[in-house]
């Protein structure tokens, strides 16, 4: 992995990685969102020929990040698994057994429909609504009325992207980290997702992910 990008927020040290995750150094926590594990298997069950390697690559990226940063906690900001049980669910469960000391916290998203007993067996703590830790709060789908006062909020759900305009009619769409005045939107960790182009507000910071690098656009 190429070197992560240093970013200071609310007097906290964050490291933005080109593998679509953030390492929160002060809390030794790895932040990810919208992994959609099992999505490729779900499509294959429906007769759509999606390569299984896409999921393996996503899983390997997560394993690499945990090995690289050695976090105490993995915070998943929703849509951990895409749908029901399949072989891909079992692969994660086997990996989880080898990392019992790693705390896993899932802020539940709209795709997190597995039975709660499965999460209990994998020692994954479930949070419905908002999870707050230090100066940050985490919710899958950002809703202003649910944001705790004085906390900066991280969300996911929309799979943020940015469009770069070139000469003529050329354009390029890239996943990104978005940091607004009061909230951040994490990129979708899964490679098998679309992008929603964000409209930056004044004073926001956007970091695009391209060629395994973090590019600060504004």
BAFI-3210 file (N, C-alpha, C; in Angstrom, 3 decimals, decimal comma, padded with zeros to 6 digits):
// residues 218
n [1|2|3|4|5|6|7|8|9|10|11|12|13|14|15|16|17|18|19|20|21|22|23|24|25|26|27|28|29|30|31|32|33|34|35|36|37|38|39|40|41|42|43|44|45|46|47|48|49|50|51|52|53|54|55|56|57|58|59|60|61|62|63|64|65|66|67|68|69|70|71|72|73|74|75|76|77|78|79|80|81|82|83|84|85|86|87|88|89|90|91|92|93|94|95|96|97|98|99|100|101|102|103|104|105|106|107|108|109|110|111|112|113|114|115|116|117|118|119|120|121|122|123|124|125|126|127|128|129|130|131|132|133|134|135|136|137|138|139|140|141|142|143|144|145|146|147|148|149|150|151|152|153|154|155|156|157|158|159|160|161|162|163|164|165|166|167|168|169|170|171|172|173|174|175|176|177|178|179|180|181|182|183|184|185|186|187|188|189|190|191|192|193|194|195|196|197|198|199|200|201|202|203|204|205|206|207|208|209|210|211|212|213|214|215|216|217|218]
n.u [000,848|000,512|001,798|-000,287|-002,421|-001,964|-004,288|-005,791|-008,397|-010,784|-008,908|-007,832|-005,835|-005,938|-005,518|-005,730|-006,346|-005,385|-006,749|-009,368|-010,126|-009,949|-007,529|-007,785|-005,806|-005,646|-007,507|-006,815|-008,316|-009,853|-011,589|-014,245|-016,632|-019,628|-018,943|-020,230|-019,951|-020,389|-021,999|-021,289|-021,643|-024,391|-025,361|-024,419|-025,955|-028,313|-027,939|-026,273|-023,239|-020,925|-017,556|-015,967|-013,592|-013,673|-014,801|-012,901|-010,686|-011,561|-011,806|-009,151|-007,987|-009,073|-007,974|-005,282|-005,158|-005,802|-003,644|-001,561|-002,056|-002,700|-005,066|-007,046|-009,751|-012,281|-014,327|-017,295|-019,173|-021,831|-023,701|-022,268|-022,426|-023,995|-026,423|-028,160|-026,928|-023,996|-021,263|-019,248|-019,764|-018,986|-016,229|-015,316|-015,995|-014,222|-011,782|-012,207|-012,095|-009,407|-008,608|-009,294|-008,821|-009,375|-011,622|-014,856|-017,142|-020,303|-022,161|-025,319|-026,552|-028,787|-028,559|-027,795|-028,859|-028,517|-029,136|-029,159|-027,808|-025,730|-023,895|-023,278|-021,964|-019,648|-018,495|-019,193|-020,161|-023,313|-024,750|-027,514|-028,617|-026,863|-023,413|-021,171|-017,964|-015,425|-014,737|-016,237|-019,070|-020,912|-022,928|-024,917|-026,602|-026,731|-028,525|-029,635|-031,122|-030,591|-028,019|-025,620|-025,172|-022,414|-020,705|-018,660|-019,682|-019,463|-020,465|-021,847|-023,154|-023,958|-021,946|-019,714|-018,485|-016,344|-016,327|-013,977|-013,140|-011,844|-009,960|-012,032|-014,770|-014,021|-014,092|-013,693|-014,596|-014,205|-013,827|-014,147|-013,061|-015,067|-015,164|-017,088|-018,393|-019,636|-019,795|-018,557|-018,230|-017,727|-015,889|-017,250|-016,194|-016,251|-015,365|-017,292|-019,425|-021,461|-021,075|-021,946|-022,056|-020,781|-021,754|-019,739|-019,745|-019,183|-015,962|-015,420|-013,476|-012,014|-010,878|-009,681|-009,470|-007,136|-005,290|-004,093|-003,467|-003,877|-005,471|-005,550|-008,080|-009,458]
n.v [-001,201|002,219|005,184|006,445|009,397|012,206|013,791|016,297|016,618|018,005|018,147|015,655|012,942|011,726|009,184|008,931|006,416|004,953|002,642|002,956|003,457|004,795|005,436|006,078|007,532|008,414|006,886|004,394|003,140|001,654|002,889|002,103|001,800|000,600|-002,049|-004,206|-006,990|-010,200|-009,447|-010,049|-012,828|-012,905|-011,842|-013,796|-015,993|-015,220|-015,708|-013,996|-013,350|-012,539|-011,963|-013,912|-013,117|-010,395|-010,064|-011,442|-009,801|-007,452|-008,446|-009,156|-006,620|-005,518|-007,270|-006,687|-003,987|-004,197|-005,702|-003,929|-001,513|-002,434|-002,069|-001,367|-001,379|-002,021|-000,045|-000,159|001,539|000,872|-001,259|-003,744|-006,564|-007,592|-008,972|-011,976|-015,068|-016,545|-018,221|-016,345|-015,035|-016,983|-017,052|-014,629|-015,132|-017,170|-015,800|-013,936|-015,448|-015,745|-013,338|-012,490|-010,464|-008,059|-005,479|-005,226|-003,065|-002,496|-000,123|-000,221|-000,630|-000,212|-002,572|-004,488|-007,280|-009,779|-012,311|-011,430|-013,233|-014,256|-012,149|-011,974|-014,410|-013,883|-011,979|-009,293|-006,120|-004,664|-001,610|000,376|003,118|005,738|005,828|006,917|008,176|009,653|012,798|012,260|011,085|008,344|007,329|005,427|006,384|009,667|011,805|014,844|015,623|013,644|013,871|014,067|016,877|019,083|017,172|015,842|014,211|011,036|009,377|006,989|005,185|006,654|006,266|008,119|010,170|011,973|014,124|014,693|017,091|017,152|018,187|019,373|017,238|015,336|013,383|012,177|009,874|009,453|007,630|009,076|010,682|012,705|015,722|017,793|020,776|019,927|017,204|014,060|011,986|008,685|006,775|004,062|000,927|-001,428|-002,727|-003,245|-001,362|001,522|005,091|008,122|011,317|013,966|017,233|019,718|021,645|025,029|025,516|022,842|019,754|017,627|014,451|012,628|009,272|007,652|005,607|004,180|006,220|009,103|012,067|015,397|017,507|019,838]
n.w [000,000|-000,841|000,773|003,362|003,562|005,545|007,699|009,565|011,893|013,972|016,032|015,882|014,673|011,501|009,021|005,692|003,407|000,233|-000,092|000,492|003,164|006,523|008,949|012,286|014,328|017,045|018,417|017,673|015,629|012,806|010,079|008,006|005,306|003,741|002,702|001,560|001,518|000,152|-001,927|-004,579|-004,578|-004,156|-006,575|-008,324|-007,533|-008,613|-011,224|-012,585|-014,059|-012,162|-011,373|-008,874|-007,826|-007,282|-004,735|-003,216|-003,566|-002,256|000,354|000,873|000,837|003,164|005,079|004,725|005,535|008,261|009,124|008,536|010,013|012,546|014,244|017,224|017,100|014,715|012,906|011,294|009,048|008,294|005,957|005,865|005,183|002,143|001,709|002,230|003,797|002,391|000,698|000,900|003,258|005,073|004,618|005,714|008,387|009,088|008,951|010,982|013,316|013,670|014,635|017,346|019,230|018,061|018,203|016,847|015,474|014,255|012,681|011,873|008,543|005,690|004,251|006,024|006,949|008,022|010,507|013,973|015,572|014,056|013,932|016,632|017,014|015,597|017,137|016,684|017,430|017,425|016,391|016,344|014,581|015,817|016,535|018,916|019,568|021,284|019,767|017,541|015,662|014,260|011,620|009,351|007,189|006,726|008,830|009,684|011,949|013,764|014,566|017,109|019,291|018,858|017,839|015,246|012,318|010,748|007,823|005,456|002,826|000,379|-001,463|-002,333|-005,019|-007,315|-010,119|-012,578|-014,914|-018,157|-021,073|-023,699|-024,017|-022,227|-019,267|-015,906|-013,441|-010,019|-006,946|-003,630|-000,562|001,405|003,118|004,851|006,468|008,868|008,642|007,362|004,448|003,781|001,340|-000,641|000,348|-001,094|-004,295|-006,085|-006,654|-007,479|-008,138|-006,507|-007,519|-005,719|-004,592|-003,780|-000,780|000,337|001,641|002,027|001,999|-000,351|-001,182|-003,675|-004,951|-006,800|-008,976|-006,857|-005,115|-002,981|-003,759|-003,144|-003,770|-003,102]
ca.u [000,000|001,240|001,702|-001,552|-002,374|-002,248|-005,375|-006,171|-009,801|-011,238|-007,727|-007,555|-004,974|-006,486|-004,693|-006,584|-005,610|-005,911|-007,544|-010,733|-010,327|-009,272|-007,021|-007,934|-004,652|-005,890|-008,305|-006,347|-009,515|-009,914|-012,936|-014,627|-018,076|-020,178|-018,128|-021,130|-019,457|-021,425|-022,796|-020,996|-022,312|-025,821|-025,624|-024,200|-027,126|-029,379|-027,566|-025,472|-021,858|-019,995|-016,362|-015,794|-012,346|-013,945|-014,954|-011,621|-009,825|-012,051|-011,453|-007,706|-007,679|-009,388|-006,968|-004,020|-005,274|-005,727|-002,257|-000,690|-002,272|-002,871|-006,029|-007,752|-011,171|-012,731|-015,646|-017,913|-020,257|-022,990|-023,667|-021,150|-022,775|-024,982|-027,731|-028,243|-025,729|-023,426|-019,903|-018,415|-019,988|-018,167|-014,814|-015,042|-016,102|-012,966|-010,752|-012,516|-011,650|-007,957|-008,369|-010,255|-008,547|-009,845|-013,025|-015,582|-018,392|-021,066|-023,288|-026,093|-027,066|-030,000|-028,299|-027,347|-030,077|-028,220|-029,712|-028,243|-026,985|-024,500|-022,966|-022,844|-020,985|-018,406|-018,102|-019,407|-021,129|-024,261|-025,256|-028,598|-028,679|-025,624|-022,337|-020,347|-016,681|-014,638|-015,409|-016,872|-020,236|-020,981|-024,236|-024,806|-027,260|-026,703|-029,769|-029,211|-031,827|-030,088|-026,610|-025,403|-024,633|-020,975|-019,912|-018,486|-020,308|-019,052|-021,515|-021,517|-024,421|-024,178|-020,797|-019,384|-017,501|-016,103|-016,087|-012,915|-013,383|-010,626|-010,105|-013,188|-015,835|-013,465|-014,327|-013,285|-015,292|-013,339|-014,316|-013,486|-013,408|-015,642|-015,206|-017,788|-018,245|-020,097|-019,859|-017,739|-018,827|-016,680|-016,100|-017,631|-015,011|-016,402|-015,051|-018,463|-020,465|-021,446|-020,660|-022,856|-021,228|-021,125|-021,647|-019,024|-020,180|-018,085|-015,082|-015,251|-012,237|-012,271|-009,685|-009,999|-008,644|-006,796|-003,983|-003,567|-002,983|-004,834|-005,265|-006,317|-008,610|-009,800]
ca.v [000,000|003,483|005,889|007,146|010,856|012,768|014,775|016,682|016,974|018,079|017,868|014,222|012,568|010,722|008,765|008,503|005,433|004,704|001,417|003,370|003,369|005,811|005,017|007,113|007,203|008,690|005,804|003,134|002,583|001,633|003,281|001,684|001,844|000,018|-003,150|-005,019|-008,355|-011,136|-008,927|-010,802|-014,110|-012,645|-011,706|-015,091|-016,824|-014,763|-016,057|-012,941|-013,825|-011,596|-012,694|-014,067|-012,463|-009,055|-010,163|-011,838|-008,617|-006,586|-009,078|-009,042|-005,228|-005,355|-008,010|-005,946|-002,780|-004,605|-006,104|-002,764|-000,530|-003,108|-001,291|-002,021|-001,464|-001,848|000,597|-000,312|002,532|000,360|-002,132|-004,679|-007,613|-007,060|-009,623|-013,171|-015,882|-017,303|-018,669|-015,197|-014,813|-017,973|-016,678|-013,623|-015,755|-017,894|-014,797|-013,304|-016,328|-015,560|-011,988|-012,304|-009,257|-006,889|-005,109|-004,896|-002,347|-002,255|000,801|-000,963|000,038|-000,785|-003,909|-005,385|-008,043|-011,065|-012,449|-010,901|-014,303|-014,417|-011,122|-012,362|-015,485|-013,295|-010,930|-007,990|-005,347|-003,969|-000,309|000,890|004,583|006,504|005,385|008,072|007,871|010,880|013,929|011,821|010,204|007,541|006,818|004,971|007,344|010,893|012,514|015,983|015,696|012,610|014,121|014,617|018,234|019,298|016,068|015,739|012,937|010,258|008,535|006,294|004,982|007,179|005,921|009,415|010,270|013,305|014,103|015,590|017,469|017,374|018,962|018,993|016,571|014,262|013,455|010,992|009,738|008,789|007,609|010,111|011,041|014,044|016,341|019,061|021,550|019,175|015,757|013,435|010,830|007,728|006,068|002,656|000,061|-002,444|-002,362|-003,581|-000,379|002,707|006,330|009,262|012,514|014,916|018,665|020,256|022,886|025,951|025,150|021,398|019,159|016,404|013,671|011,590|008,063|007,311|004,952|003,836|007,428|010,088|013,338|016,461|018,348|021,169]
ca.w [000,000|-000,846|002,045|003,606|003,573|006,864|007,720|010,922|011,997|015,373|016,852|015,786|013,550|010,602|007,890|004,582|002,619|-001,109|-000,053|000,841|004,611|007,330|010,253|013,303|015,173|018,465|018,987|017,068|015,004|011,349|009,659|006,656|005,086|002,507|002,198|000,734|001,383|-000,277|-003,035|-005,805|-004,443|-004,318|-008,003|-008,986|-007,248|-009,506|-012,588|-013,206|-013,994|-011,536|-010,926|-007,434|-007,436|-006,770|-003,286|-002,633|-003,539|-001,179|001,620|001,031|001,197|004,579|005,845|004,634|006,360|009,664|009,377|008,410|011,081|013,843|015,041|018,326|016,756|013,340|012,904|009,980|009,034|007,572|004,785|006,022|004,220|001,211|001,767|003,066|003,938|001,277|000,974|001,243|004,686|005,779|004,509|006,728|009,706|009,352|009,231|012,261|014,395|013,833|015,153|018,441|020,021|017,322|018,428|015,619|015,733|013,029|012,693|010,887|007,357|005,119|003,722|007,094|007,256|008,633|011,842|014,992|016,152|013,273|014,389|017,974|016,862|015,084|018,088|016,062|018,201|016,567|016,830|015,497|014,691|015,886|017,424|019,250|020,186|021,298|019,123|016,304|015,636|013,046|011,229|007,967|006,295|007,520|009,078|010,503|013,231|014,664|014,853|018,456|019,315|019,038|017,295|013,797|011,968|009,580|007,265|004,213|002,122|-000,974|-002,315|-002,941|-006,087|-007,853|-011,565|-013,040|-016,297|-018,919|-022,300|-024,490|-023,281|-021,427|-017,826|-015,163|-012,165|-009,054|-005,560|-002,846|000,812|001,414|004,442|004,887|007,698|010,038|008,415|006,328|003,772|003,452|000,073|-000,548|000,362|-002,138|-005,674|-006,885|-006,362|-008,315|-007,488|-006,516|-007,608|-004,662|-004,885|-002,619|-000,168|000,582|002,742|002,144|001,506|-001,102|-001,487|-004,654|-004,933|-008,185|-009,164|-005,551|-004,479|-002,487|-004,418|-002,479|-004,821|-002,562]
c.u [000,879|000,918|000,348|-001,328|-002,785|-003,323|-005,766|-007,625|-010,216|-010,117|-007,406|-006,693|-005,614|-005,489|-005,619|-005,788|-006,212|-006,686|-008,949|-011,057|-009,582|-008,772|-007,065|-006,913|-004,949|-006,644|-007,871|-007,528|-009,419|-011,359|-013,180|-016,147|-018,420|-019,254|-018,938|-020,573|-020,632|-022,243|-022,538|-021,667|-023,815|-026,180|-025,433|-025,369|-028,296|-029,053|-026,766|-023,993|-020,880|-018,776|-016,236|-014,547|-012,576|-014,076|-013,643|-010,680|-010,254|-011,630|-009,962|-007,298|-007,955|-008,341|-005,652|-004,050|-005,164|-004,299|-001,323|-000,819|-002,370|-003,862|-006,567|-009,214|-011,367|-014,142|-016,184|-019,163|-021,360|-022,707|-022,415|-021,322|-023,967|-026,362|-027,652|-026,919|-025,297|-021,980|-018,998|-018,576|-019,097|-016,685|-014,459|-015,047|-014,816|-011,836|-010,965|-012,020|-010,149|-007,610|-009,327|-010,040|-009,065|-011,318|-013,657|-016,913|-019,064|-022,212|-024,197|-026,644|-028,259|-029,800|-027,915|-028,536|-029,785|-028,804|-028,690|-027,361|-025,695|-023,459|-022,436|-021,778|-019,641|-017,888|-018,115|-020,501|-022,015|-024,719|-026,330|-028,677|-027,291|-024,671|-021,425|-019,090|-015,821|-015,404|-016,189|-018,120|-020,285|-022,413|-024,178|-025,360|-027,460|-028,082|-029,482|-029,856|-031,337|-028,636|-026,462|-024,773|-023,128|-020,119|-019,837|-018,919|-019,724|-020,231|-020,996|-022,730|-024,437|-023,043|-020,285|-018,305|-017,386|-015,831|-015,029|-013,117|-012,066|-010,877|-011,311|-014,272|-015,316|-013,775|-013,955|-014,002|-014,426|-014,024|-013,545|-013,897|-013,924|-015,716|-015,865|-017,594|-018,572|-020,087|-018,912|-018,521|-017,679|-016,948|-016,560|-016,371|-015,062|-016,033|-016,273|-019,635|-020,384|-020,968|-021,794|-021,998|-021,702|-020,954|-021,005|-019,651|-018,969|-017,273|-014,865|-013,877|-012,571|-010,943|-010,097|-009,019|-008,409|-005,411|-003,293|-002,939|-004,145|-004,488|-006,156|-006,769|-008,981|-009,897]
c.v [001,244|004,259|006,573|008,648|011,372|013,846|015,024|017,146|016,918|017,688|016,374|013,964|011,428|010,419|008,212|007,563|005,279|003,397|001,678|003,166|004,508|005,158|006,219|006,817|007,373|007,567|004,427|002,396|002,692|001,877|002,858|001,751|001,128|-001,035|-004,059|-006,418|-009,282|-010,662|-009,710|-012,172|-013,988|-012,540|-013,029|-016,037|-016,462|-015,014|-015,008|-013,270|-012,795|-012,373|-012,725|-013,341|-011,059|-009,081|-010,527|-010,644|-007,651|-007,144|-008,963|-007,615|-004,980|-006,055|-007,245|-004,707|-003,115|-005,004|-004,890|-001,828|-001,149|-002,343|-002,103|-002,260|-001,254|-001,281|000,554|000,560|002,070|-000,426|-003,002|-005,839|-007,154|-007,675|-010,840|-013,938|-016,463|-017,655|-017,524|-014,818|-015,735|-017,605|-015,626|-014,245|-016,506|-016,914|-014,185|-014,140|-016,192|-014,199|-011,682|-011,020|-007,989|-006,641|-004,734|-004,258|-002,052|-001,300|000,346|-000,081|-000,697|-002,186|-004,920|-006,171|-009,422|-011,107|-012,032|-011,988|-014,508|-013,393|-011,459|-013,449|-014,966|-012,173|-009,555|-007,265|-004,545|-002,667|000,127|002,409|005,193|005,929|006,583|007,625|009,129|012,010|013,552|010,981|009,512|007,081|006,461|005,997|008,633|011,536|013,606|015,993|014,652|012,827|014,687|016,007|018,211|018,135|016,149|014,333|012,338|009,403|007,841|006,359|005,454|006,836|007,161|009,334|011,708|013,171|015,142|015,837|017,762|018,250|018,467|018,396|015,427|014,474|012,126|011,006|008,909|008,721|008,619|010,064|012,480|014,541|017,711|019,750|020,717|017,666|015,329|012,287|009,925|007,085|004,644|001,803|-000,956|-001,888|-002,536|-002,674|000,755|003,914|007,347|010,523|013,541|016,348|019,337|021,548|023,769|025,497|023,666|020,965|017,834|015,754|012,529|010,431|007,650|006,701|004,678|005,041|008,277|011,432|014,386|017,451|019,738|021,094]
c.w [000,000|000,428|002,193|003,723|004,948|006,763|009,168|010,926|013,461|016,335|016,906|014,555|012,763|009,493|006,813|003,692|001,223|-001,201|000,491|002,320|005,273|008,607|011,179|014,400|016,659|019,160|018,472|016,424|013,481|010,929|008,222|006,537|003,793|001,900|001,284|000,495|001,043|-001,458|-004,320|-005,762|-004,638|-005,794|-008,736|-008,741|-008,157|-010,972|-013,315|-012,984|-013,457|-011,031|-009,415|-006,943|-006,885|-005,253|-002,628|-002,534|-002,436|000,179|001,887|001,391|002,670|005,440|005,875|005,527|007,843|010,020|009,406|009,617|012,473|014,737|016,215|017,959|015,264|013,407|011,473|009,947|008,073|006,314|004,767|005,043|003,398|001,388|002,682|003,078|002,588|001,632|001,417|002,720|005,506|005,734|005,544|008,119|010,055|009,679|010,608|013,434|014,661|014,414|016,311|019,237|019,341|017,634|017,087|015,982|014,400|013,312|011,552|009,769|006,792|004,552|004,801|007,643|007,830|010,044|012,885|015,600|015,371|013,719|015,780|017,897|016,365|015,984|017,414|016,852|017,253|017,198|015,842|015,688|014,680|016,915|017,658|019,990|020,116|020,627|017,865|016,568|014,278|012,820|009,748|006,983|007,082|007,605|010,103|011,880|014,230|015,064|016,263|018,384|019,546|018,527|015,773|013,398|010,692|009,122|006,013|003,293|000,676|-001,945|-003,053|-004,014|-006,553|-009,346|-011,904|-014,530|-016,985|-020,130|-023,090|-023,612|-022,419|-019,948|-017,191|-013,824|-011,218|-007,691|-004,728|-001,379|000,769|002,858|004,330|006,225|008,938|009,854|007,303|005,711|003,337|002,097|000,326|-000,625|-000,779|-003,510|-006,576|-006,507|-007,379|-007,521|-007,569|-006,482|-006,571|-005,156|-003,676|-002,098|000,081|001,797|002,919|001,622|000,834|-001,448|-002,411|-004,530|-006,376|-008,244|-007,830|-004,847|-003,990|-003,100|-003,767|-003,556|-004,342|-001,051]
res [x|x|x|x|x|x|x|x|x|x|x|x|x|x|x|x|x|x|x|x|x|x|x|x|x|x|x|x|x|x|x|x|x|x|x|x|x|x|x|x|x|x|x|x|x|x|x|x|x|x|x|x|x|x|x|x|x|x|x|x|x|x|x|x|x|x|x|x|x|x|x|x|x|x|x|x|x|x|x|x|x|x|x|x|x|x|x|x|x|x|x|x|x|x|x|x|x|x|x|x|x|x|x|x|x|x|x|x|x|x|x|x|x|x|x|x|x|x|x|x|x|x|x|x|x|x|x|x|x|x|x|x|x|x|x|x|x|x|x|x|x|x|x|x|x|x|x|x|x|x|x|x|x|x|x|x|x|x|x|x|x|x|x|x|x|x|x|x|x|x|x|x|x|x|x|x|x|x|x|x|x|x|x|x|x|x|x|x|x|x|x|x|x|x|x|x|x|x|x|x|x|x|x|x|x|x|x|x|x|x|x|x|x|x|x|x|x|x]
***
